[in-house]
Amino acid sequence: MSEISAEQVAHLANLARIALTDEEIDHLTAELGQIMQAVEKVSEVATPDVPPTSHPIPLHTPLRVDEVGDVLTVDEALEGAPEHDGSRFVVSAILGEEQ
Amino acid sequence: MARAALMDFDEALERFEPVIGLEVHVELNTKTKMFSSAPNPAHAEFHGAEPNTLVAPVDLGLPGSLPVVNGTAVRYSISLGLALGCSIAESSRFARKNYFYPDLAKNYQISQYDEPIAYEGSVEVELENGRVFQVAIERAHMEEDAGKLTHVGGATGRIQGAEYSLVDYNRAGVPLVEIVTKPIVGAGADAPALARAYVATIRDIVLALGVSEARMERGNLRCDANVSLRPRGQEQFGTRTETKNVNSMRSIERAVRYEIQRQAAILADGGTITQETRHWHEDTGTTSPGRPKSDADDYRYFPEPDLLPVVPDPALIEELRAALPEPPAARRRRLKGEWGFTDLDFQGVVNAGLLAEVAATVAAGATPAAARKWWTGELTRIANARGEDPAALAEPAQVAELAALVDEGVLTDRLARQVLEGVIAGEGSPREIVDARGLAVVSDDGALVAAIDQALAAQPDVLAKIRDGKVQAAGAVIGAVMKAMQGKADAARVRELVLERASGGEG
């Protein structure tokens, strides 16, 4: 069950936009397989009456009052942009679409 | 783009059964964004802001910034969930949907995945032909909108040809509720109309709740339509496509109809449907393939570590439930009864999209018949001629005032139409226009009698005929009097006076 294939690693790398050589993929396939085996141990103790935990501390999210606060100036917003046109970020054309 | 083969709609329906699923995104009109206190461009106060002027560090995913949930957005989401007949989750949580695209600077969208705030609801949807459907709602979850990309430099202007893109993050972080239906089976040939009526119902609901501006042309309300076909008699659903970018009520109906015809042609030809996203093109009325539909697994959803679960106070939920407006379908039934309209008259108002206007005009004091007459008559005629929406031409209160002036006898229908022109031109309220243009009916009998006597004197043959009992001859005199009064007289009163003067003239 804990096997992971080289194809899956390549697919994950692609989703995460990480360029991997074939060598790296082989290396990571072995390592990720071991990690999955380690994680799988959890399923040995998890029974249907143990709910999955996403937040270990029983706190609820605080809610913000709907009042306008500070915003960045356009210059501040664009400060970290590799490229901009004075009001918008310039990004290279992407062969994809909005999600 | 090669035009796809289409099967005749009726034939497609004979051979296949359509199954549709609808995803509607609603931009909430809170003052601030979902996770930051930056102004929300979907709120009336902040429309049309310059690019990247409604942006806080959270909206750009800057290091060290942390999201904080907007309490009003949660309340609005709960209200909307309740109005959709959903259960509200005791505890729901946010999740990260991971993808790389520059419309969100963080490289993930904060959404809800396995624990949406609202689930398992039902909405009553009535079609124009009177058929009523209960559309089952799978879930309604909270998420944030993405920024807006403008593609520049491509030869065709389409994404593939663009040389670069400009990004405005004003919309990034706008609170969204995504409403997902369960697969809708059994609509048959009504499937396209049902898709449209469903989105119209959602619009009515969010408008009644006041949680969104709900303007499709502004993107406040967006619909993705899933369509699949299965051969008649088959249990298993066929492969579906998801058509995006459908931004008007009319387009929703057309897009679903188009996909039914396109898929039927492929299936009948022995082909298979590719599970994919398709784009709707308003100009050609066609869809074209987009990316292959990603597996949910590819988004690598995981619980958002920056946010704790949302656990609404049960008392708040009950408070919001008690404050819910009447559901649109029930409201329509009630209004129809109260107004005493025939099916045809009422459906005419509904189909014209003028129910809210007529209701508001009645609420402002007009009789239902008068309100209907002005909105579906003169206002619709003028709006059609101008290519505008009747609702954009006049306020319900102005129409009610106009109807009142007619009732009071201050205006004839003809004069009222002139006043309406003034209202549309922005000259003021109907009463102000009556005064300014001097349009009131001449109700001074003395002035009318003088005009009548003059007209009778000018047409002695008519006078003779009336005296001979040929009452219809009076028409010529009435016409002359109305002309002399520049139309500002009540024709019925003029007629009365003409007959009175003609018969009494002897004595």
Interface residues (C-beta under 8 A of the other chain):
Chain A: L15 R17 S54 H55 L59 H60 T61 P62 L63 R64 V65 D66 E67 V68 G69 D70 V71 L72 V74 A77 L78 G80 D85 S87 R88 F89 V90 V91 S92 A93 I94 L95 G96 E97 E98 Q99
Chain B: T30 K31 T32 S36 S37 A38 P39 E50 P51 N52 T53 L54 V55 A56 P57 L60 L62 V68 V69 N70 G71 T72 A73 V74 S91 R93 K97 N98 Y99 F100 Y101 P102 D103 Q109 A146 L149 T150 H151 G153 G154 I159 Q160 A162 E163 Y164 S165 L166 V167 D168 Y169 T277 G290 R291 D298 R300 P303 L307 L308 P309 V310 V311
